[in-house]
Amino acid sequence: MSLPPYPILVVSYMDETRAALTDVLNRSGAVALPCATFCEAENHALAELYSGILVDLPSIIKAKGEEKIVAYTLANFFPTLRVRTMGGMLVPMAMPGSAKQDKSLDDFLHITCVAYSPKRLRQYRRHPVCLSTLVTHNGNESRGFTLDLSWGGAFIVDLHAERFTIGDPVILTLQEFGCSIPAEVRRIKPWGILRHPPGIGLLFSSLNETDEKVISSITRTRKEFDRDRLTV
């Protein structure tokens, strides 16, 4: 049977329960990454790829404030199995109003997590905004406009996006504000695909003080308070 290609995040506030969940996953052949809090799991998900999340149901119930928001965000982003531990057994538990989940650990690992296409958790919230842009690539400038903007990057509408390659360094100039931001191409949407505007997704390489003031004025947010989280 196939195993998840990436580790499974394991979350429980209780050391003993977290160790038990981790041990069960390891014995199943899956790689587990134990986390003492949902915020710790979020930090891992921002940096690396994961195939799912195994969580102790009492920990979800006890989560408050920021932890509760992060728990909700992770459960809606990853394949999630909520369980209780009973001796050496894991018993899947459904919550009222929660999304459908697998009825067994085997189904969760070998079907749902294997079929999931892992992607990295977004760090900052996208803000839909239309701004005129110039993208400098290999010494050439091309006109475009933003579909959205965040503290981490932007999606630029471009009818000839296929001329770019993932990893290309570019300079994004926001004409209205006169600032130029170094960035890297991280996503390409060719023309005529998936009924989506063609263009390139950019990851900002760095932001100077002027850039940060411009983005703050556009998004009307502060960087440290604009995480990409769902509202419970």
C-alpha positions as CSV (number, residue, x, y, z in Angstrom):
1,M,0.0,0.0,0.0
2,S,1.2,3.5,-0.8
3,L,2.3,5.8,2.0
4,P,2.0,9.6,2.2
5,P,5.0,11.2,0.3
6,Y,5.5,13.8,3.1
7,P,5.3,13.8,6.9
8,I,2.1,13.9,8.9
9,L,1.8,16.7,11.4
10,V,0.8,15.3,14.8
11,V,-0.8,17.8,17.3
12,S,-1.7,17.3,20.9
13,Y,-1.3,19.4,24.0
14,M,-0.6,16.3,26.1
15,D,2.9,14.9,25.9
16,E,1.8,11.3,26.5
17,T,-1.0,11.5,23.8
18,R,1.4,13.2,21.3
19,A,3.9,10.4,21.8
20,A,1.2,7.7,21.4
21,L,-0.1,9.3,18.1
22,T,3.5,9.6,16.8
23,D,4.2,6.0,17.7
24,V,1.1,4.7,15.9
25,L,2.1,6.6,12.7
26,N,5.7,5.4,12.8
27,R,4.5,1.8,13.2
28,S,2.2,2.3,10.2
29,G,5.3,3.3,8.1
30,A,4.4,7.0,7.9
31,V,6.7,9.8,8.9
32,A,5.3,11.9,11.8
33,L,6.3,15.3,13.1
34,P,5.0,15.9,16.6
35,C,3.8,19.4,17.6
36,A,2.9,20.6,21.1
37,T,0.6,23.4,19.7
38,F,-1.3,24.3,16.6
39,C,0.9,27.4,16.2
40,E,4.0,25.2,16.2
41,A,2.4,23.0,13.4
42,E,1.5,26.2,11.5
43,N,5.2,27.3,11.5
44,H,6.3,23.9,10.1
45,A,3.6,24.1,7.4
46,L,4.8,27.5,6.3
47,A,8.3,26.2,5.7
48,E,7.9,22.6,4.4
49,L,5.4,20.3,2.7
50,Y,3.2,17.9,4.6
51,S,0.6,15.3,3.6
52,G,-1.9,15.7,6.4
53,I,-2.6,16.4,10.1
54,L,-3.4,13.9,12.9
55,V,-4.9,15.7,15.8
56,D,-6.0,14.8,19.3
57,L,-9.7,15.8,19.5
58,P,-9.5,17.1,23.1
59,S,-6.8,19.5,22.0
60,I,-9.1,21.0,19.3
61,I,-11.8,21.4,22.0
62,K,-9.5,23.1,24.4
63,A,-7.9,25.4,21.8
64,K,-8.6,29.1,22.5
65,G,-7.9,32.4,20.8
66,E,-5.2,32.3,18.2
67,E,-4.7,28.6,18.7
68,K,-8.4,28.0,17.8
69,I,-8.1,30.0,14.6
70,V,-4.9,28.2,13.6
71,A,-6.5,24.8,14.3
72,Y,-9.4,25.7,12.1
73,T,-7.2,26.9,9.4
74,L,-5.0,23.8,9.4
75,A,-8.0,21.5,9.4
76,N,-9.4,23.2,6.4
77,F,-6.1,23.2,4.5
78,F,-4.8,19.6,5.1
79,P,-6.5,16.2,5.1
80,T,-7.3,15.9,8.9
81,L,-8.0,13.0,11.1
82,R,-9.4,13.8,14.6
83,V,-8.9,11.0,17.1
84,R,-9.0,10.0,20.7
85,T,-6.5,7.6,22.1
86,M,-7.8,4.5,24.0
87,G,-4.9,2.4,25.2
88,G,-2.9,1.7,22.1
89,M,-5.8,2.4,19.8
90,L,-6.8,5.5,17.8
91,V,-10.5,6.1,17.5
92,P,-11.5,8.6,14.8
93,M,-14.0,11.1,16.2
94,A,-16.4,13.4,14.2
95,M,-17.3,16.8,15.4
96,P,-20.7,18.4,14.9
97,G,-20.6,20.5,11.7
98,S,-17.1,19.4,10.9
99,A,-16.0,18.3,7.4
100,K,-16.3,14.6,6.5
101,Q,-13.3,12.6,7.6
102,D,-12.0,9.1,7.2
103,K,-13.4,6.3,9.4
104,S,-10.0,4.7,9.9
105,L,-6.3,5.5,10.1
106,D,-5.6,3.2,7.2
107,D,-8.0,5.0,4.9
108,F,-6.6,8.4,6.1
109,L,-3.0,7.4,5.4
110,H,-3.3,5.1,2.3
111,I,-6.1,6.8,0.4
112,T,-6.8,10.5,1.5
113,C,-3.2,11.6,2.3
114,V,-1.8,9.7,-0.7
115,A,-4.3,11.4,-3.1
116,Y,-3.7,14.9,-1.6
117,S,-1.4,17.2,-3.6
118,P,0.8,18.8,-1.0
119,K,1.3,22.6,-1.1
120,R,2.9,25.0,1.3
121,L,0.7,27.0,3.7
122,R,0.4,30.6,2.6
123,Q,2.0,33.0,5.2
124,Y,0.1,36.2,4.2
125,R,-3.4,37.0,3.2
126,R,-4.0,37.9,-0.5
127,H,-5.6,41.3,-1.0
128,P,-7.5,41.7,-4.3
129,V,-6.2,45.0,-5.8
130,C,-5.5,46.2,-9.3
131,L,-2.2,48.2,-9.7
132,S,-0.3,49.0,-12.9
133,T,3.1,47.1,-13.0
134,L,6.3,46.8,-14.9
135,V,8.1,43.5,-14.7
136,T,11.8,43.5,-15.6
137,H,13.0,40.1,-16.8
138,N,16.3,39.4,-18.5
139,G,16.7,43.1,-19.2
140,N,13.2,43.5,-20.8
141,E,10.2,45.3,-19.4
142,S,6.6,44.1,-19.7
143,R,3.5,45.9,-18.7
144,G,0.9,44.2,-16.6
145,F,-1.3,44.6,-13.5
146,T,-1.8,42.9,-10.2
147,L,-4.7,40.5,-9.6
148,D,-3.8,40.4,-5.9
149,L,-1.1,41.5,-3.5
150,S,0.2,40.3,-0.2
151,W,3.2,40.9,2.1
152,G,4.8,37.9,0.5
153,G,4.2,38.5,-3.1
154,A,1.8,39.2,-5.9
155,F,0.0,37.7,-8.9
156,I,0.7,39.7,-12.1
157,V,-1.6,39.3,-15.1
158,D,0.5,38.8,-18.2
159,L,-0.7,37.4,-21.6
160,H,2.7,35.8,-22.3
161,A,3.4,34.2,-19.0
162,E,4.9,31.1,-20.6
163,R,8.1,33.1,-21.5
164,F,9.0,32.9,-17.8
165,T,10.5,29.9,-15.9
166,I,9.9,29.0,-12.3
167,G,12.8,30.5,-10.3
168,D,13.5,33.4,-12.6
169,P,14.6,36.6,-10.8
170,V,12.6,39.7,-11.8
171,I,12.1,43.2,-10.6
172,L,8.5,44.3,-10.0
173,T,7.8,48.0,-10.3
174,L,4.6,49.5,-8.9
175,Q,4.2,52.4,-11.2
176,E,1.8,54.4,-9.0
177,F,4.1,54.3,-6.0
178,G,7.5,54.4,-7.8
179,C,8.9,51.5,-5.9
180,S,10.8,48.5,-7.4
181,I,10.8,45.1,-5.5
182,P,13.1,42.2,-6.3
183,A,11.1,39.0,-6.6
184,E,11.2,35.4,-7.9
185,V,8.7,33.7,-10.2
186,R,7.1,30.9,-8.2
187,R,4.0,30.1,-10.3
188,I,3.0,30.4,-14.0
189,K,-0.5,30.4,-15.4
190,P,-0.3,30.2,-19.2
191,W,-2.9,31.9,-21.4
192,G,-6.1,29.8,-22.0
193,I,-5.7,27.4,-19.1
194,L,-8.3,26.7,-16.4
195,R,-10.4,29.8,-17.1
196,H,-8.0,31.8,-15.0
197,P,-6.3,35.0,-15.9
198,P,-2.8,34.3,-17.3
199,G,0.2,35.5,-15.5
200,I,2.9,34.9,-12.9
201,G,2.9,34.4,-9.2
202,L,5.8,36.3,-7.6
203,L,7.5,35.8,-4.2
204,F,9.2,38.9,-2.9
205,S,12.9,38.4,-2.3
206,S,13.2,41.3,0.1
207,L,11.4,44.4,1.2
208,N,13.0,47.6,2.2
209,E,11.5,50.2,4.5
210,T,9.9,52.1,1.6
211,D,8.4,49.0,0.1
212,E,6.9,48.0,3.4
213,K,5.3,51.4,3.8
214,V,3.8,51.1,0.3
215,I,2.4,47.6,0.9
216,S,1.0,48.7,4.3
217,S,-0.8,51.7,2.7
218,I,-2.3,49.4,0.0
219,T,-3.4,46.5,2.2
220,R,-4.1,48.7,5.2
221,T,-2.5,46.1,7.4
222,R,0.6,45.5,9.4
223,K,2.9,42.6,8.3
224,E,2.8,40.8,11.6
225,F,-1.0,40.8,11.8
226,D,-1.8,39.8,8.3
227,R,-1.4,36.0,8.4
228,D,-3.4,33.9,6.0
229,R,-5.9,32.4,8.5
230,L,-9.6,31.5,8.3
231,T,-12.2,32.9,10.5
232,V,-13.9,30.3,12.7
